[in-house]
Amino acid sequence: MAKQQLQSGKREKRRSSTAGGAKSAGHALSTRALEPASLELDRIIHERLRLGILSALAVNTSLTFNDLKKLLNTSDGNLSVHARKLEEAEYISCEKTFEGRMPKTEYRMTAAGRRALERYLDEMEALIRTTRKTQR
């Protein structure tokens, strides 16, 4: 039991020294350097596939499920899950129809999605500018 407590204490000490408690010069510099940018990146968009969906829809009026699947080189299930997240956030709209007997799912970016993507891109650009300034 004493051995478990000792190991647990070591784990806690390791965690506290790496999580937020670090006061090295490098950590202080990186935190200060990033302060000008809001660092409030939209967690819904900040995922590779969801960013890809929004980017594709930003330059196309609409895209079908199959178009997106091919463009993003992903599986049906993966695309479906990520598209649904964007739908729930009201960043994209989804219209399901039939062409003959074949189902057709078509996606469009909403005004809210366009604003969210613009905000996200602005935040990323600010973060990139800040990072490049501190590297010089």
C-alpha positions as CSV (number, residue, x, y, z in Angstrom):
1,M,0.0,0.0,0.0
2,A,2.8,2.4,0.9
3,K,4.4,1.6,-2.5
4,Q,1.1,2.5,-4.3
5,Q,0.9,5.9,-2.4
6,L,4.5,6.6,-3.3
7,Q,3.9,5.9,-7.0
8,S,0.7,7.9,-6.9
9,G,2.6,10.8,-5.4
10,K,5.2,10.6,-8.2
11,R,2.4,10.7,-10.8
12,E,0.8,13.7,-9.2
13,K,4.2,15.5,-9.0
14,R,4.8,14.8,-12.7
15,R,1.3,16.0,-13.6
16,S,1.6,19.2,-11.7
17,S,5.0,20.0,-13.2
18,T,3.8,19.6,-16.8
19,A,0.2,20.8,-16.6
20,G,-0.1,24.5,-16.2
21,G,2.4,24.6,-13.4
22,A,5.5,24.9,-15.6
23,K,7.2,28.2,-15.2
24,S,10.1,27.8,-17.6
25,A,11.2,30.7,-19.8
26,G,10.0,28.9,-22.9
27,H,6.5,28.4,-21.5
28,A,6.2,32.0,-20.4
29,L,7.4,33.2,-23.8
30,S,4.9,31.0,-25.7
31,T,2.0,32.0,-23.5
32,R,2.9,35.7,-23.8
33,A,3.3,35.4,-27.6
34,L,-0.1,33.9,-28.0
35,E,-2.0,36.4,-25.9
36,P,-2.9,38.8,-28.7
37,A,-4.8,36.1,-30.5
38,S,-8.0,35.1,-28.8
39,L,-7.1,31.4,-28.9
40,E,-10.8,30.6,-28.9
41,L,-10.8,28.5,-32.0
42,D,-14.2,27.0,-32.9
43,R,-13.9,23.4,-31.7
44,I,-16.6,22.4,-34.1
45,I,-14.5,23.6,-37.1
46,H,-11.1,22.8,-35.7
47,E,-11.2,19.2,-36.9
48,R,-9.6,18.2,-40.2
49,L,-12.6,16.7,-41.9
50,R,-15.1,19.3,-40.7
51,L,-12.8,22.1,-41.8
52,G,-12.5,20.3,-45.2
53,I,-16.3,20.1,-45.5
54,L,-16.8,23.8,-44.8
55,S,-13.9,24.8,-47.1
56,A,-15.4,22.8,-49.9
57,L,-18.8,24.3,-49.4
58,A,-17.4,27.8,-49.1
59,V,-16.3,27.6,-52.8
60,N,-19.3,25.6,-54.1
61,T,-23.0,26.4,-53.9
62,S,-23.7,22.8,-52.8
63,L,-22.1,19.4,-52.9
64,T,-23.6,16.0,-52.7
65,F,-22.6,13.4,-50.1
66,N,-20.7,11.5,-52.7
67,D,-18.9,14.6,-54.0
68,L,-17.7,15.4,-50.5
69,K,-16.7,11.8,-49.8
70,K,-14.6,11.7,-53.0
71,L,-13.1,15.1,-52.5
72,L,-12.1,14.5,-48.9
73,N,-11.1,10.9,-49.5
74,T,-13.1,9.6,-46.5
75,S,-15.5,6.8,-45.6
76,D,-19.4,7.1,-45.6
77,G,-19.5,6.7,-41.8
78,N,-16.8,9.3,-41.1
79,L,-18.3,11.9,-43.4
80,S,-21.8,11.2,-42.0
81,V,-20.7,11.8,-38.4
82,H,-18.8,15.0,-39.1
83,A,-21.5,16.4,-41.4
84,R,-24.0,15.8,-38.7
85,K,-21.9,17.7,-36.2
86,L,-21.9,20.7,-38.6
87,E,-25.6,20.4,-39.1
88,E,-26.3,20.4,-35.4
89,A,-24.2,23.6,-35.1
90,E,-26.3,25.0,-38.0
91,Y,-23.1,25.6,-40.1
92,I,-24.5,23.5,-43.0
93,S,-27.9,22.4,-44.2
94,C,-28.7,19.0,-45.5
95,E,-31.4,18.2,-48.1
96,K,-32.3,14.5,-48.8
97,T,-34.1,13.7,-52.0
98,F,-34.5,10.9,-54.4
99,E,-33.4,10.7,-58.0
100,G,-35.5,7.9,-59.3
101,R,-34.9,5.2,-56.6
102,M,-31.5,6.5,-55.6
103,P,-31.2,8.7,-52.5
104,K,-29.4,12.0,-52.9
105,T,-28.0,14.0,-50.0
106,E,-27.0,17.5,-50.7
107,Y,-25.2,19.9,-48.4
108,R,-25.0,23.7,-48.4
109,M,-23.2,26.1,-46.2
110,T,-25.5,28.4,-44.1
111,A,-24.9,32.1,-43.4
112,A,-24.0,31.1,-39.8
113,G,-21.5,28.6,-41.2
114,R,-19.9,31.2,-43.5
115,R,-19.6,33.6,-40.5
116,A,-18.1,30.9,-38.3
117,L,-15.6,29.8,-41.0
118,E,-14.5,33.5,-41.6
119,R,-14.1,34.0,-37.8
120,Y,-12.1,30.7,-37.6
121,L,-9.8,31.7,-40.5
122,D,-9.3,35.2,-39.0
123,E,-8.3,33.6,-35.7
124,M,-5.9,31.1,-37.4
125,E,-4.3,34.0,-39.4
126,A,-3.8,36.0,-36.2
127,L,-2.2,33.0,-34.5
128,I,0.1,32.4,-37.4
129,R,1.2,36.1,-37.6
130,T,1.8,36.1,-33.8
131,T,3.8,32.9,-34.0
132,R,5.9,34.1,-36.9
133,K,6.7,37.4,-35.1
134,T,8.0,35.6,-32.0
135,Q,10.2,33.4,-34.1
136,R,12.2,36.3,-35.5
